[in-house]
Structure formats: C-alpha cells, structure tokens
Amino acid sequence: MQQVFVNEQPVDGKFNITGQDAHHLTKVVRLRPGERIRVSVADGTNYICEVSDYVDKDLVATIVEGVPSTELPNKIYLFQALPKGDRMETIIEKCVELGAYEIIPVEMKNCIVKLDDKKKKSKVERYQAIAKSAAEQSKRSIIPNIHSVMTFKEAFEYAKEFDVLLLPFESKNGMKDTYDCLSELKAGQSIGVFIGPEGGFAPNEIEMVEDSVKLISLGHRILRTDTAAICSLSMLMLKCEEF
C-alpha cells in the first residue's frame, strides 16, 4: 500500500493530494479509483483512504478508517558525525526506518569530510528527500526532520535539554553500562545519541560532554560509524517498543 504525507487536515472526510505526490500516485504508480493508500497528516494521525476521484492534476482520497501511529513513544535524536562517501545517506535511510525522530549531521574534529556552506545546504536537501522516501517505505506517521549541519559544540548545546544523552565510547563496564542505560529509560523521554566519525571522538569533545552523557558500549568489536548508528538505533527501538 502506498504511503503519502499531507500537511492539511481532511475536509468532509477527504484529502486533496497535490503536487509531486499526486503525480507519482497517478502517473507512476497509476492508482485507480477504488484502490487504497495510507495517508499521514503532519500532526501524526493516520488513515486508510480510498482513491475516489481526480480533479485536474490532483487526487482525491476518501477516508475509510483511522489507523494507529507507528511512532515510538520516545523521540530519538541522532547526532551523526559527517561520514565519508554516501554513508550518511545509508544512515538516514536505515535510522528513519528504525524510528529516529530527528537526525542532526555534525562536524567533528576527526571528520574526514569538510563541507562549505553551499554543499551543506544541498546535502541537507538531499538528506531530507531520503528521509521522506524512507518514511514512506516504512510507514512512519511523520517525516523525520534532517537538521542543518552543526558543529560539535552547537550540537551539544542543542542536546542539553533532552532527558537522556548517550554516547557509544569506552565505557568502563562494557555492555553492562549499555544494559543499565536501556533499563532506566522511560516512555516519553527524549533521547540524544552521539555517533563519532571514522577517526573517533577527539579528546576535547569527550571532555566537553562527559559530565552530561552516559557512556555506553556497542560490544568488543570496532564498528564503522554507519554501523554504530544503526546498531544504536536498533537497541533503542527494541527497548522503546516495549513501552
């Protein structure tokens, strides 16, 4: 079943789907009257709808029934160090599927990739399009926001108000620290997760946050930055789905 996101509430039990979404559904997917789609509104409400009409280039969908939200009970913010190549695209795709609420690309000292302002803007636009596609594929109730690129200091300031901050690093008790952190999580808490670059966190970055974050372990093996992000989100999804 195709998924589409809209900003407007239904009128008289109907959605008027416009723009690229309407073009995709009518010209690419070739939906016909009577076929069903899933519609998610910006406030997180979801509906199964039936294609009922076409008006000019727009598609009209009539509500059949409401369906539950697919969102986690916790908002998870992924602070991801800029990786090389196209790994950020993979991270965004997979972590959106796993339930990330917002993804913040972060410039860290040991990042190999350095972006100028023009490239930052174009990258974020590309990343947001990937997030939309992943949200549609995984039947999310919202499209996670891809934040503009931040410095590590800016990211830490942004994260200070969150309920829980986690950072995979060298935790002294290994996986026990991870188990303890996960067991202490509660429904509704906002969770920030910091993932370092290929070169690892710089000492001054750890010093900046060590009094505010909980250091956790991802096991005895050294994971690539994209694997670390996916692993962290998988563990959090497993815990948060229990609530």
N, C-alpha and C positions, 0 to 999 in steps of 0.2 A: 504494500500500500504506500502510495506516495505521501510525502510529508511536505507541508508548506507552513511558513511562519507569516503572520499578519500583525499589523500594529493596531488596527481598529477592531472594536467590539462588533458583534453581529447586529444587523438591523433586520427586524422582523424574522429572526431565525435564519438569516442568510449572510454569507460572506461574499463580498465582491473582490475577487482576486485579480490583481492588475500587474502590469509591467513584465519583467523577465520571468517571474514565476508563472504568470498566465501563459506567456509564450512557450515556456518549457512544457507545461502540462498539456497544452492544446496542440502544439506543433511538433514537439519532440516525443513526448510520451503518448500523445494522441488519445487523451481521455475522452470518453463519450458520455452523454447524459445517462445517468443511472449508475455509473461507476463511482467508487468511493475513494475519498482521500482523508488524511488526518490533518487537521488544522490546529495550530497552536498560536494563541494570542500572546502579545508581549507581556501580559500580566501572569503568564504561566498556565492559564486554563487551556484545556484541550478538548477537541471534538472530532467525532467521526462525522463526515459530511458526504452528501451525495451530489455529484455534479448534476445541476438541474437546468442550466441554460448558458448561452453565450450571448454577451451584449457587446457589440463591436469587437474589440480585442480582449475583452475581459471575460473571466469565467465566474459564473455564479454557482455557489455551493450551498446547499441547504443542510442545516444541522439535523443529524439523525439521533445522536446521543452524545453525552459528555463522557470523557474517559479520564482516568486518574493521571496525575502528574507522574513523570518519570524521574523527577529531580531528587537528588539526595537530600536528606534532612539537614545537612551541613553544607555551608558554602566553602569550597576549597579553592584557594588562590595559589596558583603555581608560579613561583618566581624562577624563571628559567634562564640560566646564563646562555648568551648567544653562542650556538654551536657552529661549526663549520659546515659547508656544503648545504644540502637540503634537509638536514636532520631536524631543524626547527619545524618544518612542515610536517614531518612524521610525528614529532612530539605533540603538536597541536591536534592533529587528526586523532591520534590514539587517546590523548588525555581528555579531549572533548567527549569521545565515546565513553570514557571511564567516569565522567561526571564532573570534571573541573568546572567551576563557576566562572573563573576569570584566569587568563594567562598573561603574565607580565614578562616580556623579554627584558633581560637585564645585562647591561655591560659590566663585566667584572674584570679585574686586573689581568687575569690569565686567559681571557678570551682571545682566541686566535683571530676571530672576525672583528673588524673595526668598520663601522658604518658612518657615513656622513649623513647630514640631516635629510637630504633628498632621498637617499637609499632607505633611511629609517622609515620615512613616510610610505614609500612604495612597498616596502617589505610588510609593514603592518596592514596595509590594504590587502595584500595578497594573503597574509595570515588570516585576516577576518573572513575572507571568502572561503578559505579551507575550513575554518571553524563552522561556518554556515552549512557547508556541504556535509561535514561530519555530524552536525547536529540533526540534519535531515535524515541521514542514513541510520543513525542510532535512535531516532525517535525521541530526541530530547524535547523538553517542554519550553526551553529557551535557547537562544543562540548565545553561547558564552562570549563575553567581550574579550578581545585581544587588545591589551593596553598599549599605549605608545611606549617606546623603549625608555627604560630608566637607568640611571647609574645605580650602583650598589647602595650608596647612601640614600638616594631617593627611594629606592625600593624598601629599605629598612624603615624609613620614616613612614611610608605608606602602610607598612605591615604592623606598626606598633599598636594599633587599635584592635587587632584581631585577638580572639580568645586564646588561640594556641599557635605557636610558631615552631615548626620542625625543620631540622637541618641534618640530612644524612652526612655523617663525617666519621670521625674516630671516637665513637662513644666508648667509654671505659669498660662498660659491662656488656658490650656487644649487643646481640639480638634481645637480651633481657630488657635493655633500655627501650627498644622498639616495642616489645610486648607491653611493657609498663605504660608507655605513652598511649598506645592504642586502647588499652583497657580503661584509661582515665577519660577518654573522650566522651562527650555527652551530645545528645541530639540538639541541633540548633546552634552549636558553636561554630564560629568562623575559624578556619584553619589555613594558615600560610605555610607553604613548603618551599624551601630554598634549595635549588639544584645547581651545583657548581659546573664550571666549564671543563673542557678536556684537560686543562692544566691544573685543575683543582682550585680550591679556595686559597686566596692569599692570606698569610698570617694576620695582616691588619684587618681583613674582612671578618675573620673569625673573632678577633678581639673586639670588633665593633658590636657584634651581636651575641656573644657567648653568654651574657648575663640575662638575655631575653628569650633565647631559643632553647628548645630541648634537642640535644644531640641524639640522633638515632643511628642505627646500623642497618645496612641493606645486605649483610652477610659477609662472609670472608673473601669473596671474590671482588675484584676491581671492575666496576661496571662503567660502560660508556655513559656519557651524560644523557643521551636519549633513553637508554635502558634504565638508568636511575630514575628518570622522571616517570616512566611508565610503571616501573616497579613500585614507586612511592604511591602513585595514584591507585594502583591495584590494591595495595594493602589498605589504603584509606577507604576505598569503595567497599571492600569486604567488611570492614568494621561498621561503616555508616549504614550499609544496607540492613544491618541488624536492628536499627532503631525503629 
